[in-house]
Amino acid sequence: SVEALSSALMELSNEEVRVDVIHQGVGAISESDILLAAASNAIVIGFHVRPDGRVRELAAHEHVDVRLYQVIYEAVDDVKAALSGLLPPEISETILGAAEVREIFRVSSVGVIAGSFVQSGIIRRGASARVLRDHVAIYEGEIASLRRFKDDVREVATGYECGIGVSNFNDLKVGDTVEAFEIVETARQLA
């Protein structure tokens, strides 16, 4: 069963994360197993064994994680979950909405405000923003201010007019499109 567990763990490896079995053996977990794991920055997996008191104390002192299992698939699932945590997240972009700039207002205390019409989705204050001119992205920043008439608002829906201030960008022009989007990070799972 040592070979079966070792083989099952090795099969979890892929091009991004890898399982290295540093040592495998039959019998109780020993002090030398703990010291080897400490030197290798590894965990100790015990299968149908219990470490004695000295070994547990040494593991705690050396900050070695000792995991004990009775069933192979539980060990494999646990290591698979740990490896999944090492994978970089999947990053995707979700477009929230787009607004056409129809008029430019220069406000001394704020900078340029784009009088805009929301053509699709929603425009949300604090969302990431991309300014498009002739369908080419010319700036990325954040929607710093969002107003409807004189009121600060959190978001504006399709079909409404609003005033949009983009952080650190004062070169907005009539005809530009302000696209609101968010970046979503999704934890990946090992296949």
N, C-alpha and C positions, 0 to 999 in steps of 0.2 A: 504493500500500500504506500510505501515511501516513494517508489518510482511512479505510481499512479498519480499521487498528489503533485510531485515535482513536474511530471509531464503535463498535467492539466494546468498548472501555473505558468509553465513556459509557453503554452499555446495562447496565453493572453497577450503576449508581446506583439507589437506591430512596429511600423516605422517611426512612430512618435514616442511611444513608451515601451519599456522593456523590463521584463522580470529576469533578475539574475539570481539563480540558486547558488549561493556561496558555499554552503555545506549542507549535506543531508546525512542523516544517520538514524539508526534504530536505537531505542532505549530512552531513558529519561533525559530531560534537558539539563545540560551540565554547565558549570561555571565557565568552562572554555567556550561553550556555545555563546554565552552572554558576552564574553570579552571579544570574541570574533565579530559578533553583531555590532558591538559598540565601536570597534575599530573600523568597521565597514559601513557604518551608518545604515544598518539594516534592521529588519524586524525578525523576531523568532516566531516560527509557526510550529506549535506542538499539536500532534495528532494522536489522540487517545493517551495522553500523558499529563501528569501534573508535576510542576517543578517543586522541589523541596524548599524549605524556608530560606536557606542560605542563598539559593539561586534566585529566589524572588527578591531578597534584599539587594543582591548584587545588581539585578536588572533595574530596580528602582534607583539605586545609587548611580548606575551608568546611563540612566535614562533610555533604556532599551525597552521597546514595546514587545511584550510577549503575548501572543494570541493563541488561545487553545481551542481546539475543535474536536468534535466527535464524528462529524460527517464531512466528507471531501467537498461536496458542493457548497457547504457553508463557508469553508476556507476559500474556495475559488471565487464565490460571490463577493466575499469581503475584500479580497485582493483586487478583484475587478472594479469594485466601487472605489477603492483607494487609487487605482491607476486612472480611472475616469476623472478623478479630482485633479490629476496632474495634466490632463489635456487642456490646451488653451481653449477658451470659449469660442463658440461660433458667433461671429459678429455680423449682424444684418441691419439694414437701414429700412425704416418704414416712413413713407411719405405721409405726413399728416394732412397737408393741404397746400394750395397755391393761391396767391393773390396778385392781381395785376396792379402796378403802380399807375395811378391816373393823374395825380397832382403832387407837387413837392412843396412842403412847407419848411421854412428855415426858422427854427425856434432858438433864440440866443442861449438859453440855459440847457437845452437838450441836444441841439444839433439838427440834423435833417430828419423830418418825419414824412413818410410816404403815405399820402392819401390813396388808399387802395380799395379794390373790390375783390372780395374772396370768391374765386371762380370754382374752387373744388375743395372738399374736405373742411378742415378747420385750421385756423391760425391760432397758436397758443403762445402766450407770453412765457419766456424761459426756454422755449423749444430751440433746437438748433435751426439755423436758417441758412439758406443758400440764395444768393442774388444771381439771377440769370438775365443776361442781356443778349438778345438775338439767339436764344437757346444755348448760350455758352455760360457756364458758371464763372463768375468773375470775383466772387467773395463768399466765404463761409464764416459765419459767426453765430450770434444768438439774437433772438427777438428780445430786445431789452425793454421795450415799452409797447403797449397795445392799448388803444383807446377807441371808444365808440362815442362820437360827439365829444363831450368834455370828460367823460367817465373813464377811469382806468378799468379795464376788464381783463379777465383771465384768458378767455378765448372768444373767437368770432367765427360763426359758421358760414357756409356757402350762401351766397346771395346778399351778403351784408357788406356795407362799407366800413372802413376802419382806418385808423392812423397807426402805422407801424414804424417803430424805431429799431434799427439794426445796430447792435453794439459795435463801436469803433469803425463805423462806415458811414461816410457822409456824401458819397458819390452816386446816390440813387438818382435815377432819371425816369421820366414818364415813359411808359412802355416796358420797363423792367418787370420781371416776375420775382416775387419773394416766395420761396418754397420753404415750408416748415417741415422738419423731419426729426426723427429720433433714432438714435443708435440703440439697438437691442442686443445684449449679450446673452447667449443661451448656453448653459452648461452642456458639454458633450458627453456622450456615454460610449464606453468601449463596446464595439460590435460583438 
